[in-house]
């Protein structure tokens, strides 16, 4: 019988803390800083079928995360400070940066009060189409369609039963993997078809879940908040030609600045793994004048990243691992010794 990845991760985090490796290996593994990734922050427990639960943490766990950062000596700084911190030849206290992707309403309702209590600066990466209350949050559309359907079929021939929670989980995983491997236009078309079969209207999730431009303008007046660009429509940039990728980056910045009156100096690549953002996109972000651009490649920040500010790694605060053991492990940097095979840089 196979062991699920979440169970393996839980076991790994527990082992690291039980052995004290987060303490004795930490000085070797921990970098000069860390950029944390968040998505949803909301108090509601996940439903039995919640394949996107990894993207959601509770306000209480956000509070525990900020407390753990301070207890372990991290200074929470804004993203603007990162280039100078990395370039400084004299390392000071380790630093942490808090980033939130997509622009969800729950970030304002549930995350902001916690962040304010801790006096923590944070960055919200805005997808322009989501702020327009349009665009395709396709991973949520796929979850909602599978939740309603008793069978999931794709034009590629994939055909999965989805009659109960276990089957729905397997069907979501199979469809997600198959669609992520192909062109993005096929992914969007196939998920739109599943939505229609399930009685859902594709392209309506943003209106329910994402902040409007009015809300973003108000949030942008908060000096603790940095607004960053997360493209126009949230594409996996590496799947598109250079002209499209450049437009998605540049025009999203122009739009956010025009709507909010705030300067936009930082970019987050949608999805952000090596299949979604690569060296071409790092070069585009640099040439467009962004001060930094962040991926979802996992890891801490080291001095060598000063030469690669448009390919910065982040560490996801995962909703499936809301434990003190997971926090201690991730903040120590120890898991990345194995995950990155000892490499400090992953920019290829």
N, C-alpha and C positions, 0 to 999 in steps of 0.2 A: 504493500500500500504506500502510495506517495505521501510525503509530508508537505503541507501547504507552505508557501513562502512566508506568510505572516507568522506561522508557528515557528519556522526556522529563525526568523528575525527575533522573535520574542525569546527563544532559547539562547540565541547569540548574545542579546543584550543582558539577559540574566546571568550568563556565564561570565561576561566581561566584568560585571559589577561584583559578582560573587567572588571572583579571583582578585578583585581590587585592581584589575588591569587598567581601569579608567584613571587610576591614581598613578601607578608606577610606570605605565607606558605613556601616559598623557604628555609629559614633557617632550617626548620624542615625536608623538603623533600630532599633537595640537599645533596648529599654525599660528600666525600672527592675529588672525581674525576669522570670523565665520559670518556668512550671510544666511539667515534662516528664511525659508519659504513657507508661507501660509496661504490658504485659500479661504474656506468658510470658517467662521467662528460663530457657533450657535449652541444653545443649551439642549436642544431636543435630541433624545437618543435616536440612533439610526434604526430604520425599519429592518425587519428580518432579511429582506433583499435590498441591499444597499452597496452595490459594487463600487460606488464612488465615495464610500465612507472614509477612505484614506485621505480625502481632501478636506475633511471637516474635523475640527477640534472644538472642545467646549471652552467657554470663557474661563472656567476654573483652571483648565489645563494651560491656557495662555498665561494666566497669573502664575502658575507653578513654573512655567518656562522662564518667565522674566525673573522670578525669585531665584531660580537655579543659576541663571546667568550671573546675577550679582553675587551669589554665594561662592561661585567659582572664579570670581575675580574679573569677569568680563565687564568692559565699559560699553554701554549701548550708545552707538553713534549713528548719525545720519549717513546716507549713502554718499553724500558729497565729500565726506571725510576720507573715503576709502583710498583714492589714489595717493594722497599725501601720506597716509598711514603706511601703505605698502612700500612707498619709496623712501621712507625715513630710515636711515642706516642704524638708528638706535631704537630697537624695539622697546616699547613701553608695555603697558597692560594689554592683554588680549582684548580685542574689540568684537562687538557683535552688531550686526545690522538686521533690522526686521523688515521683510518685504512681503507684500500681499498682492497676489495676482488676480487679474480679471476685473475687479471693481464691484464686489458684491455688497448689497445693502447691509448684510449682517456684519460686515466690517465696521460700519458706522454705528450700528445699533449695539452690538455686543463686544466688539474688539476695542473700539475707541475708548470707552470708559476704563477698561483695564489698563490700556496703554497710558492714559492720562494719569491714573493713580500712581503709576511707576515713573512718571515723568519721562517716558520713553519716546524718542523720535522714531518715525516709521515711514515707509515708502509704500504708496499704493500705485500699482501699475494698471493703467486704464486702457481697456480696449474700446476704441471709439464707437464701433457699431453697437456694442453692448450698452454704452451710455446713451446711444440713440434709441435704445429699447428695441433693437432689432439684432441681426446677427444670429449665428448658430452656435449655441453651446451644445455641440453635438454629442458629447459624452453624457450629458444629462438627458438629452433627447433619447439616446440609445437606452439608457437605464429605464426611463419611463415607458418606452415602447415595449421592452422585454417584460416589464412588470405586468403589462396588460395582455400580452400575447401568450398563447399556449404552444406556439411553434415559431421559431425564428428561421427564416430562409433568406438567402442572398442569391443574386444572379450567378455568383461564382460556383454555386452548387452546394454551399453550406446549408445544412438542414438539421436543426437541433430542436428537440422537444423542450418545452418551457412550461411544464404543468405544475411544478412546485418550486420551492425556494432553491433546492439543490440544482435542479435542472435549469432554472433561470440563471443561476450563477455561472454554470458551465456554458450556457448559451451566450450570455453576455461576453464572457472571456473569449470564446471562440470567434464571435462576430467582431469584437474589438481588435483582436490580433490580426484577423484576416483583413479588416478594413484599414488598419494602420499600416499594413505592409504595402498597400497599393496607392494609386493616385488619390489626392484629396478630393477631387471632384466626384470620384466614384464613391468615396466614403460619405460625402454629403448627400448624394443622390440616393444611396442605399438606405441611409438612416431616415431620410425624408419619406421614403417608401414605407419603411417599418412604422414610422409615426402615423402615416395615413391609414395603414392597416389596423393600427391600434386605436384609431379615432382621435388622434392628436394632430395639432397643427404645428408643423415645423417652423422654427423662427420666432416662437412666442415666449421662450423661457426667459430671455433677457428682461422683458417687461416685468416679469414676476420677481426676479432675483437681483437685478443689477441697479446700481446707482444711476440716477438721471444726471444730466449736465447741471441742473439747478443744485442738486445735492453736492455734486463735485465742486461747484463754484464755492458753496458755503464751506465745504471741507478744506478747500484750498486756502482759505483765510487763516487756517490754523498753522502757526509757525512750526509745530511739531511734525507736520505732514509734508512729505515730498511727493509730488505727482510725477510718475514716470510713464513712458509709452509702452504699450503692450500690443502695438500694431493697430491697423484699422479693423480687421475682421478675424484675427486670431488664427492665421494660417500656419501650417508647418512650413516655414520659409524654405527649407532645403528642398522641398518638393516642387518649388516653383522657380521660374527663370529669374535672373538677376534683376531685370527691370521691375517685375512684380514685387520682389522682395524689397527692393529699394523704395518703391512707392509706399508699401505697407509701413515701413519704418518711418520714412520722412513725413508722409502726410498725416500719420497719426500724431506725431509731435506737433505739427502745424495746427491740427484741429484742436488738440488739448490746450495748447497755448492760446489759441483764439477764443475758446470757450471759457477758460478759467482765468486768463490773465497771468498765469504762472509760467515761469521758464521751465522747460522740460529738458533735462540733461542726461537722463538715464533711460535705458531700454531693457526690457525683459523679452527674451525670445519665447513665443508661444510653444508649449510642450517642452521645448528646450533641451531635449536629449540629442545625441549625435545624429539621429535620423531626421531631426527637425531643424537643427541649426549647426552649421559647420564653418570651416575656415572662410569660405566665400562670404558668409553672412557676418562673420566677425570683422572682415575687412570692410564690408559695406557700412556697418555701424561705426567703425572708426572714421571712414571717409566722410560720413554724414555729420561728424562732429560730436557724437555722444561721448560724454565723459567716461561712462562705464556701460557695459551691457552684461546681463547675467543669464546664465544657462540653468538647467536642472542637473547638470553633471555633478555628482556628489563629491564633496570634499571641503576641507578648510582652505583658507587663504594663506599663502606663503609669500615671502619677499619676491620670489620669481614671478608671481602674478602681476607685479608692477609693470612688467613688459607686455602683459596680455590683459589689459583692463576691459577688453570687449569679449572676453571668454571666461568670465569669472564663474567659479562653481558656487553652488548653494547646497544647503542641507535642509531637506524637507522635514517639517514637523508633522509626522504622519498620524492621522486620526486612528489608525489601527494599533498604534503603540503609544497610548497616552499613559505612560508609566514613568516613575522616577528612574528606573533602570535604563530605559530607552534614552531619556534625557542625559543621564550621566555618561552613557556610552557615546552618544552623538557629539556632545560638547567636548569630550576628551579627544576626539579624532581617531580613536583606536579602530573602529570598524573600517575606516577608509584605508588603513594600511593593507587590509586584505582586498577590499573592493577595488581599489586603484592599483593593486599589485605593487605597492611601494612607491608609485609615482606621485609626485607632488603636483605636477602639471598634467592636464589632459585637455589639450587645445587643438588636437589634430582632427 
